[in-house]
Amino acid sequence: MSKRPNAAERAYMSRVADLGCVVCQQPAQVHHLTGAGMGLRAAHHEIIPLCMNHHTGNEGIHTIGKRTWQERYGYEREYLELVRETLA
């Protein structure tokens, strides 16, 4: 994965963010799926929209950890499929 998204990737990321948080439907930022290994992010097309709270806030996947977040809110891969279906 390139570190900086190209124009097409930026457009896709914007469309994903415009969907709103997959948990609470609040305004969202994009979250690159975790688990790419060795601390690497997933590709720019493997993203889901999360609000600040569910991304990096008190209930955020980066704050409470992937396992706890998934126990509370569900699996990233399932949300990814939902996002892809919605945008198709």
C-alpha positions as CSV (number, residue, x, y, z in Angstrom):
1,M,0.0,0.0,0.0
2,S,1.3,3.5,-0.8
3,K,1.4,5.7,2.2
4,R,-0.5,8.6,0.5
5,P,-3.8,7.9,-1.2
6,N,-4.1,8.8,-4.9
7,A,-7.0,10.9,-6.3
8,A,-9.3,7.8,-6.8
9,E,-8.5,6.5,-3.3
10,R,-9.2,10.0,-1.8
11,A,-12.6,10.1,-3.6
12,Y,-13.5,6.7,-2.3
13,M,-12.4,7.6,1.2
14,S,-14.6,10.6,1.1
15,R,-17.6,8.6,0.0
16,V,-17.0,6.1,2.8
17,A,-16.8,8.9,5.4
18,D,-20.0,10.5,4.1
19,L,-21.9,7.4,5.1
20,G,-21.5,8.3,8.8
21,C,-20.2,6.1,11.6
22,V,-21.2,2.4,11.2
23,V,-21.9,2.3,14.9
24,C,-23.8,5.5,15.7
25,Q,-24.3,7.2,12.3
26,Q,-22.6,10.4,13.5
27,P,-20.2,12.3,11.2
28,A,-17.3,10.0,10.5
29,Q,-13.6,9.8,9.5
30,V,-12.2,6.7,7.8
31,H,-10.7,3.8,9.8
32,H,-8.2,1.5,8.0
33,L,-8.9,-2.0,9.1
34,T,-6.5,-3.3,11.6
35,G,-4.7,-6.6,11.5
36,A,-2.5,-6.0,8.4
37,G,0.4,-7.2,10.5
38,M,3.6,-5.6,11.8
39,G,1.7,-2.4,12.6
40,L,0.8,-1.8,9.0
41,R,-2.5,-0.3,7.9
42,A,-4.8,-2.0,5.5
43,A,-5.0,-0.7,1.9
44,H,-6.9,2.6,1.3
45,H,-9.9,0.6,0.0
46,E,-10.2,-1.5,3.2
47,I,-11.8,1.2,5.3
48,I,-14.9,1.8,7.4
49,P,-16.4,5.1,8.6
50,L,-16.1,5.7,12.4
51,C,-16.9,8.8,14.4
52,M,-14.1,10.2,16.5
53,N,-15.5,8.5,19.6
54,H,-15.6,5.0,18.0
55,H,-12.3,5.5,16.2
56,T,-9.9,7.2,18.7
57,G,-12.1,8.4,21.5
58,N,-13.1,6.8,24.8
59,E,-14.9,4.0,22.9
60,G,-12.5,3.9,20.0
61,I,-11.0,0.8,18.5
62,H,-7.5,2.4,18.9
63,T,-8.3,3.1,22.6
64,I,-10.0,0.1,24.0
65,G,-8.4,-2.4,21.6
66,K,-9.7,-4.4,18.7
67,R,-10.9,-7.4,20.7
68,T,-12.9,-5.3,23.2
69,W,-14.3,-3.1,20.4
70,Q,-15.4,-6.1,18.4
71,E,-17.1,-7.6,21.4
72,R,-19.1,-4.4,21.9
73,Y,-19.7,-3.3,18.3
74,G,-19.1,-6.1,15.9
75,Y,-16.4,-7.1,13.4
76,E,-14.6,-4.7,11.1
77,R,-14.8,-7.1,8.2
78,E,-18.6,-7.4,8.5
79,Y,-18.8,-3.6,8.5
80,L,-16.5,-3.5,5.5
81,E,-18.8,-5.7,3.5
82,L,-21.8,-3.6,4.5
83,V,-19.9,-0.4,3.3
84,R,-19.1,-2.0,0.0
85,E,-22.7,-3.2,-0.5
86,T,-24.0,0.3,0.3
87,L,-21.6,2.0,-2.1
88,A,-22.2,-0.5,-4.9
